Amino acid sequence: MRTNDVIKVLLNWDRRGRYVYCKQDLAKILGLTGDAMLNTSLQRLVASGVLVRAAQGVYVFAHSRNIGATTIEDVALALRRGEYVFESLESALSQWGRISQIPIDRVTLMTTGRKGEFKTPYGVIEFVHTSSTPLQIISRTIKRPGHTIPLATEEYALESLKRVGRNLNMVMEKENTHA
């Protein structure tokens, strides 16, 4: 498929909100068969600036109107497709005001999938495995407008940080608001 045709196809998907793809997704929507053809085409599309390789096997349409603050979340979901993923640990506790440092180039996520760390053009994604059940996760996370990944409640994020035993010295005591 010619580059201009690929751009047209990806622009059509972009209008529907889809701009982050796993390698298999691109093979299907672009009609690329065979590993050699797929790999060569993806290399060409990255070199020409049509796609950005976000992580191994995950690509972002470079001309998307959807690229923004939550692109890192969309990349994370592609990396752990089929698993539960939610923002927790230091990232969540920073948002809840329990950690003074604000992570600007990294997000800490809990997942029912494998642990791992990925350096992407959109920031570092750190996955920490959780053995929580889907029901436990759903009942202790909140959906946020404009975000694709839910946020752990303050209590759940704190419990998770204690359970994995890291950065406890960063946590500030909750201020008493009663005078």
C-alpha positions as CSV (number, residue, x, y, z in Angstrom):
1,M,0.0,0.0,0.0
2,R,1.3,3.5,-0.9
3,T,2.1,5.9,1.9
4,N,-0.6,8.3,0.9
5,D,-3.2,5.5,1.0
6,V,-1.9,4.4,4.5
7,I,-2.3,8.0,5.7
8,K,-5.9,8.1,4.3
9,V,-6.8,4.9,6.1
10,L,-5.2,6.1,9.4
11,L,-6.9,9.5,9.2
12,N,-10.2,7.7,8.8
13,W,-9.5,5.7,12.0
14,D,-8.2,8.8,13.7
15,R,-11.5,10.6,13.2
16,R,-13.1,7.7,15.1
17,G,-10.6,8.2,18.0
18,R,-8.2,5.4,17.1
19,Y,-4.6,6.4,16.8
20,V,-2.6,3.9,18.8
21,Y,-2.1,0.4,17.3
22,C,-0.5,-2.9,18.1
23,K,1.5,-4.4,15.3
24,Q,-1.3,-7.0,14.6
25,D,-3.9,-4.2,14.3
26,L,-1.9,-2.5,11.6
27,A,-1.4,-5.7,9.7
28,K,-5.2,-6.2,9.6
29,I,-6.3,-2.7,8.8
30,L,-3.6,-2.1,6.2
31,G,-3.9,-5.6,4.7
32,L,-0.3,-6.6,5.2
33,T,0.4,-10.3,5.2
34,G,3.5,-12.1,6.2
35,D,6.0,-11.0,8.8
36,A,8.6,-9.8,6.3
37,M,6.1,-7.5,4.5
38,L,4.7,-6.2,7.7
39,N,8.1,-5.4,9.3
40,T,9.4,-3.7,6.1
41,S,6.2,-1.7,5.8
42,L,6.3,-0.6,9.5
43,Q,10.0,0.4,9.2
44,R,9.2,2.5,6.1
45,L,6.2,4.1,7.8
46,V,8.3,5.0,10.9
47,A,11.2,6.3,8.7
48,S,8.8,8.5,6.7
49,G,7.2,10.0,9.9
50,V,3.7,8.4,9.4
51,L,4.0,6.2,12.5
52,V,5.9,6.7,15.8
53,R,7.2,3.5,17.4
54,A,6.1,4.0,21.0
55,A,7.3,0.6,22.3
56,Q,8.0,-2.8,20.8
57,G,4.9,-3.8,18.9
58,V,3.0,-0.5,19.6
59,Y,2.7,2.4,17.1
60,V,1.1,5.8,17.2
61,F,-0.2,7.6,14.1
62,A,2.1,10.7,14.0
63,H,-0.5,12.9,12.3
64,S,-3.3,12.2,14.8
65,R,-5.4,15.0,16.2
66,N,-5.8,12.8,19.3
67,I,-2.2,13.0,20.5
68,G,-2.0,14.7,23.8
69,A,-1.7,14.3,27.6
70,T,-3.3,10.9,27.7
71,T,-1.4,9.4,24.8
72,I,0.8,7.6,27.4
73,E,-2.3,6.0,28.8
74,D,-3.4,4.8,25.4
75,V,0.1,3.3,24.7
76,A,-0.1,1.6,28.1
77,L,-3.4,0.0,27.3
78,A,-2.1,-1.3,24.0
79,L,0.9,-2.8,25.8
80,R,-1.4,-4.6,28.3
81,R,-4.4,-5.3,26.0
82,G,-6.9,-7.6,27.6
83,E,-5.6,-6.9,31.2
84,Y,-6.9,-4.6,33.8
85,V,-4.8,-1.4,34.1
86,F,-5.2,1.4,36.6
87,E,-3.1,4.4,37.8
88,S,-1.8,3.8,41.3
89,L,1.3,3.9,43.6
90,E,3.3,7.1,43.3
91,S,1.4,8.5,40.3
92,A,-2.0,8.2,42.1
93,L,-0.7,9.4,45.5
94,S,0.8,12.5,43.9
95,Q,-2.7,13.3,42.4
96,W,-4.3,12.7,45.8
97,G,-1.8,15.1,47.4
98,R,-0.1,12.4,49.5
99,I,3.3,12.7,47.7
100,S,4.8,16.1,47.1
101,Q,6.8,15.1,44.1
102,I,4.8,15.3,40.8
103,P,6.0,12.7,38.3
104,I,6.1,14.5,35.0
105,D,7.8,12.0,32.7
106,R,6.5,8.7,34.1
107,V,3.4,7.0,35.1
108,T,3.1,4.1,37.6
109,L,0.3,1.7,36.8
110,M,-0.9,-1.5,38.4
111,T,-2.0,-4.3,36.0
112,T,-3.3,-7.9,36.2
113,G,-0.7,-8.5,33.4
114,R,3.1,-8.7,33.6
115,K,5.3,-6.1,35.3
116,G,7.7,-4.1,33.2
117,E,9.0,-0.7,32.3
118,F,8.8,0.9,28.9
119,K,10.6,4.1,27.8
120,T,8.3,5.7,25.2
121,P,8.5,9.1,23.4
122,Y,5.5,10.0,25.6
123,G,7.2,9.2,29.0
124,V,8.1,6.1,31.0
125,I,5.4,3.6,31.7
126,E,6.0,1.4,34.7
127,F,3.7,-1.6,35.2
128,V,3.5,-3.3,38.6
129,H,1.6,-6.6,38.8
130,T,-1.4,-6.9,41.1
131,S,-3.2,-10.0,42.1
132,S,-6.4,-8.1,42.8
133,T,-9.5,-9.4,41.2
134,P,-11.4,-7.4,38.6
135,L,-14.2,-6.8,41.1
136,Q,-11.7,-5.4,43.7
137,I,-10.1,-3.2,41.0
138,I,-13.4,-1.8,39.7
139,S,-14.8,-1.1,43.1
140,R,-11.6,0.7,44.2
141,T,-10.9,2.9,41.2
142,I,-12.5,5.9,39.7
143,K,-13.1,6.9,36.1
144,R,-11.9,10.4,35.2
145,P,-13.2,12.6,32.5
146,G,-10.6,12.9,29.7
147,H,-8.7,9.8,30.8
148,T,-8.7,6.3,29.4
149,I,-7.2,4.7,32.5
150,P,-9.0,4.8,35.9
151,L,-7.3,6.1,39.1
152,A,-7.0,4.1,42.3
153,T,-8.7,5.6,45.2
154,E,-6.4,7.3,47.7
155,E,-6.8,4.4,50.2
156,Y,-6.2,1.7,47.5
157,A,-3.1,3.5,46.1
158,L,-1.7,3.8,49.6
159,E,-2.4,0.1,50.4
160,S,-0.8,-0.9,47.1
161,L,2.3,1.1,47.8
162,K,2.6,-0.5,51.2
163,R,2.0,-4.0,49.8
164,V,4.8,-3.6,47.2
165,G,7.0,-2.0,49.8
166,R,8.4,1.0,47.9
167,N,8.8,4.8,48.4
168,L,6.9,4.8,51.7
169,N,9.2,7.6,52.9
170,M,7.7,9.9,50.2
171,V,4.2,9.6,51.7
172,M,3.0,12.6,53.7
173,E,0.7,12.2,56.6
174,K,-2.8,13.4,55.8
175,E,-3.5,16.8,57.3
176,N,-6.2,17.1,59.8
177,T,-8.8,19.4,58.3
178,H,-10.8,19.9,61.6
179,A,-9.8,22.9,63.6
